[in-house]
Amino acid sequence: MEIRFPADAPAYRDSNLTVVFRALVDGETVPCAISVEALEDHFGPCSEDREGWMRAFDAGRGRIEEVAREHLQISNGTPVLLKSGHFPPGNVVGL
C-alpha cells in the first residue's frame, strides 16, 4: 500500500472541531482529521482558536502524518480521525 500526504493546506472544521487533511492511498484520496483536543494536548498551540490550531498542525505535521500513516495501514486505507489517545502522553511538540 502506497501512502502519501500532499502538501495541501489543512482545513479547520468548526462543525466537529477538527483539522482535516488528505492522504493518497494507492492514488485514491482518503480524508484524515485530527481533533483540536489532540492538537492542544500534544502539539502546544499558542492560542486555543482556529489560528492556533492551524499553527499547531503545521508545527506537528510530520508526527501527525506519521501516526495517520500507521492507522491507514491498520485500517486498510479507510478514513482516519486522530484523537488525543493516538499520541503518547507527555510528548508535546514546540513547548
C-alpha positions as CSV (number, residue, x, y, z in Angstrom):
1,M,0.0,0.0,0.0
2,E,1.5,3.3,-1.1
3,I,0.5,6.2,1.3
4,R,1.4,9.8,0.5
5,F,0.4,13.1,2.1
6,P,0.1,16.0,-0.4
7,A,1.4,19.4,0.8
8,D,-2.1,20.8,0.6
9,A,-3.1,23.3,3.3
10,P,-5.2,21.7,6.0
11,A,-8.7,23.0,6.7
12,Y,-10.4,23.7,10.0
13,R,-13.9,22.2,10.5
14,D,-15.9,24.1,13.2
15,S,-18.8,21.5,13.0
16,N,-16.7,18.8,14.7
17,L,-13.6,20.7,16.0
18,T,-11.1,19.0,13.7
19,V,-8.3,20.0,11.3
20,V,-8.7,17.9,8.2
21,F,-6.0,16.9,5.7
22,R,-5.8,14.3,3.0
23,A,-3.8,11.2,2.2
24,L,-3.4,9.5,-1.1
25,V,-3.6,5.7,-0.6
26,D,-2.7,3.9,-3.8
27,G,-3.6,7.1,-5.7
28,E,-7.0,7.5,-4.1
29,T,-7.9,10.4,-1.8
30,V,-8.7,9.4,1.8
31,P,-9.8,12.0,4.3
32,C,-7.9,12.3,7.6
33,A,-8.5,14.6,10.5
34,I,-7.1,15.4,14.0
35,S,-9.2,16.7,16.8
36,V,-8.4,20.1,18.3
37,E,-8.1,18.3,21.7
38,A,-5.2,16.2,20.3
39,L,-3.6,19.4,18.9
40,E,-3.9,21.1,22.3
41,D,-2.7,18.1,24.3
42,H,0.3,17.2,22.1
43,F,1.3,20.0,19.8
44,G,1.0,23.0,22.1
45,P,-1.0,25.7,20.2
46,C,-0.1,29.3,21.3
47,S,-3.8,30.1,21.4
48,E,-6.9,28.0,21.6
49,D,-8.6,29.3,18.4
50,R,-8.6,28.4,14.7
51,E,-5.3,30.2,14.0
52,G,-3.5,28.5,17.0
53,W,-4.8,25.0,16.0
54,M,-3.7,25.5,12.4
55,R,-0.2,26.6,13.6
56,A,-0.1,23.6,15.9
57,F,-1.0,21.3,13.0
58,D,1.8,22.9,10.9
59,A,4.3,22.5,13.7
60,G,3.4,18.9,14.3
61,R,2.5,17.9,10.7
62,G,5.3,15.3,10.4
63,R,4.3,13.4,13.5
64,I,0.6,13.8,12.7
65,E,1.1,12.3,9.3
66,E,3.3,9.5,10.7
67,V,0.5,8.5,13.1
68,A,-2.1,8.8,10.4
69,R,0.0,6.6,8.1
70,E,0.1,3.9,10.8
71,H,-3.7,4.0,11.2
72,L,-4.2,4.0,7.4
73,Q,-2.1,0.8,7.2
74,I,-4.0,-0.8,10.1
75,S,-7.4,0.2,8.6
76,N,-6.5,-0.8,5.0
77,G,-6.8,2.8,3.8
78,T,-10.1,3.9,5.4
79,P,-10.6,7.5,6.7
80,V,-8.8,8.3,9.9
81,L,-9.8,10.5,12.8
82,L,-6.8,11.0,15.2
83,K,-7.7,11.8,18.8
84,S,-5.5,12.6,21.8
85,G,-5.2,8.9,22.8
86,H,-3.4,8.2,19.5
87,F,-0.3,10.0,20.7
88,P,1.9,9.1,23.6
89,P,1.3,11.1,26.8
90,G,3.8,13.8,27.6
91,N,5.2,14.1,24.1
92,V,4.4,17.8,23.4
93,V,6.0,19.4,20.3
94,G,7.1,23.0,20.4
95,L,6.9,23.7,24.2
